[in-house]
């Protein structure tokens, strides 16, 4: 969250991507850092045991949302 907030504060658009396990933590941290509305997308948890192919499929499933967040 610190990285995306830093980028946003510099005017560089970005999107925070994390697994669904971290929704409440991301909400609390972005609010504490003064950016409660920072763009974020959550993917299915867990991700640590996924294969490379599974990670590619997961990324392919959210890339359009990531792009939409950046250009909106």
C-alpha atoms as an extended CHARMM CRD file, in Angstrom:
* protein
*
        72  EXT
         1         1  UNK       CA              0.0000000000        0.0000000000        0.0000000000  PROA      1               0.0000000000
         2         2  UNK       CA              2.8490000000        2.4000000000        0.7460000000  PROA      2               0.0000000000
         3         3  UNK       CA              4.1570000000        2.0450000000       -2.8120000000  PROA      3               0.0000000000
         4         4  UNK       CA              0.8340000000        2.7520000000       -4.5040000000  PROA      4               0.0000000000
         5         5  UNK       CA              0.1860000000        5.7230000000       -2.2000000000  PROA      5               0.0000000000
         6         6  UNK       CA              3.6490000000        7.0800000000       -3.0170000000  PROA      6               0.0000000000
         7         7  UNK       CA              2.9840000000        6.7540000000       -6.7450000000  PROA      7               0.0000000000
         8         8  UNK       CA             -0.4550000000        8.3530000000       -6.4580000000  PROA      8               0.0000000000
         9         9  UNK       CA              0.9420000000       11.2540000000       -4.4370000000  PROA      9               0.0000000000
        10        10  UNK       CA              3.4140000000       11.8630000000       -7.2850000000  PROA      10              0.0000000000
        11        11  UNK       CA              0.6180000000       11.8580000000       -9.8590000000  PROA      11              0.0000000000
        12        12  UNK       CA              1.5170000000        8.4330000000      -11.2510000000  PROA      12              0.0000000000
        13        13  UNK       CA             -1.6490000000        6.3740000000      -11.6730000000  PROA      13              0.0000000000
        14        14  UNK       CA             -1.6020000000        2.8550000000      -10.3310000000  PROA      14              0.0000000000
        15        15  UNK       CA             -3.6930000000        0.0790000000       -8.8710000000  PROA      15              0.0000000000
        16        16  UNK       CA             -3.1030000000       -1.9050000000       -5.6840000000  PROA      16              0.0000000000
        17        17  UNK       CA             -3.6170000000       -5.6210000000       -6.3310000000  PROA      17              0.0000000000
        18        18  UNK       CA             -3.8290000000       -8.1350000000       -3.4860000000  PROA      18              0.0000000000
        19        19  UNK       CA             -5.6960000000      -11.2680000000       -2.5380000000  PROA      19              0.0000000000
        20        20  UNK       CA             -9.1250000000      -11.0430000000       -0.9550000000  PROA      20              0.0000000000
        21        21  UNK       CA             -7.6940000000      -11.9190000000        2.4560000000  PROA      21              0.0000000000
        22        22  UNK       CA             -6.3490000000       -8.3610000000        2.7030000000  PROA      22              0.0000000000
        23        23  UNK       CA             -9.4740000000       -6.2710000000        2.0140000000  PROA      23              0.0000000000
        24        24  UNK       CA             -9.8940000000       -4.9230000000        5.5440000000  PROA      24              0.0000000000
        25        25  UNK       CA             -6.1560000000       -4.3840000000        5.9960000000  PROA      25              0.0000000000
        26        26  UNK       CA             -5.9370000000       -2.4640000000        2.7280000000  PROA      26              0.0000000000
        27        27  UNK       CA             -8.9280000000       -0.3220000000        3.7080000000  PROA      27              0.0000000000
        28        28  UNK       CA             -7.4120000000        0.5170000000        7.0840000000  PROA      28              0.0000000000
        29        29  UNK       CA             -3.9350000000        1.2110000000        5.7470000000  PROA      29              0.0000000000
        30        30  UNK       CA             -5.0250000000        3.3470000000        2.7950000000  PROA      30              0.0000000000
        31        31  UNK       CA             -7.1840000000        5.4200000000        5.1240000000  PROA      31              0.0000000000
        32        32  UNK       CA             -4.3500000000        5.7870000000        7.6380000000  PROA      32              0.0000000000
        33        33  UNK       CA             -2.0410000000        6.9350000000        4.8230000000  PROA      33              0.0000000000
        34        34  UNK       CA             -4.5490000000        9.5630000000        3.6950000000  PROA      34              0.0000000000
        35        35  UNK       CA             -5.6030000000        7.8750000000        0.4530000000  PROA      35              0.0000000000
        36        36  UNK       CA             -8.8310000000        6.0390000000        1.3210000000  PROA      36              0.0000000000
        37        37  UNK       CA             -9.9420000000        5.8820000000       -2.3100000000  PROA      37              0.0000000000
        38        38  UNK       CA             -6.7310000000        4.5020000000       -3.8370000000  PROA      38              0.0000000000
        39        39  UNK       CA             -7.6000000000        2.1350000000       -6.6920000000  PROA      39              0.0000000000
        40        40  UNK       CA             -7.5410000000       -1.4980000000       -5.6360000000  PROA      40              0.0000000000
        41        41  UNK       CA             -8.4410000000       -4.8760000000       -7.0250000000  PROA      41              0.0000000000
        42        42  UNK       CA             -8.6350000000       -8.0690000000       -5.0390000000  PROA      42              0.0000000000
        43        43  UNK       CA             -8.1100000000      -11.5390000000       -6.4560000000  PROA      43              0.0000000000
        44        44  UNK       CA             -9.0430000000      -14.9290000000       -5.0730000000  PROA      44              0.0000000000
        45        45  UNK       CA             -7.0500000000      -16.0330000000       -2.0300000000  PROA      45              0.0000000000
        46        46  UNK       CA             -4.6210000000      -17.7450000000       -1.6240000000  PROA      46              0.0000000000
        47        47  UNK       CA             -2.0440000000      -17.0810000000       -4.3090000000  PROA      47              0.0000000000
        48        48  UNK       CA              1.1990000000      -18.3750000000       -2.8040000000  PROA      48              0.0000000000
        49        49  UNK       CA              0.7010000000      -21.9930000000       -3.9020000000  PROA      49              0.0000000000
        50        50  UNK       CA             -0.3950000000      -21.2610000000       -7.4540000000  PROA      50              0.0000000000
        51        51  UNK       CA              1.5910000000      -22.4040000000      -10.4520000000  PROA      51              0.0000000000
        52        52  UNK       CA              2.9320000000      -19.9460000000      -13.0110000000  PROA      52              0.0000000000
        53        53  UNK       CA              0.1010000000      -20.8890000000      -15.3670000000  PROA      53              0.0000000000
        54        54  UNK       CA             -2.4830000000      -20.3280000000      -12.6420000000  PROA      54              0.0000000000
        55        55  UNK       CA             -0.9810000000      -16.9210000000      -11.8720000000  PROA      55              0.0000000000
        56        56  UNK       CA             -1.0820000000      -15.9940000000      -15.5610000000  PROA      56              0.0000000000
        57        57  UNK       CA             -4.7510000000      -16.9870000000      -15.6970000000  PROA      57              0.0000000000
        58        58  UNK       CA             -5.4740000000      -14.9870000000      -12.5490000000  PROA      58              0.0000000000
        59        59  UNK       CA             -3.7380000000      -11.9300000000      -14.0200000000  PROA      59              0.0000000000
        60        60  UNK       CA             -5.5570000000      -12.3430000000      -17.3260000000  PROA      60              0.0000000000
        61        61  UNK       CA             -8.8350000000      -12.3530000000      -15.4220000000  PROA      61              0.0000000000
        62        62  UNK       CA             -8.2170000000       -8.9370000000      -13.8450000000  PROA      62              0.0000000000
        63        63  UNK       CA             -6.0680000000       -7.0630000000      -16.3600000000  PROA      63              0.0000000000
        64        64  UNK       CA             -9.0500000000       -5.3090000000      -17.9540000000  PROA      64              0.0000000000
        65        65  UNK       CA            -10.1460000000       -4.0930000000      -14.5150000000  PROA      65              0.0000000000
        66        66  UNK       CA             -6.6270000000       -2.8730000000      -13.7560000000  PROA      66              0.0000000000
        67        67  UNK       CA             -6.4970000000       -0.9170000000      -17.0010000000  PROA      67              0.0000000000
        68        68  UNK       CA             -9.9750000000        0.5120000000      -16.4210000000  PROA      68              0.0000000000
        69        69  UNK       CA             -8.9390000000        1.7320000000      -12.9690000000  PROA      69              0.0000000000
        70        70  UNK       CA             -5.8450000000        3.4080000000      -14.3500000000  PROA      70              0.0000000000
        71        71  UNK       CA             -7.5590000000        5.2580000000      -17.1790000000  PROA      71              0.0000000000
        72        72  UNK       CA            -10.6330000000        6.3170000000      -15.1960000000  PROA      72              0.0000000000
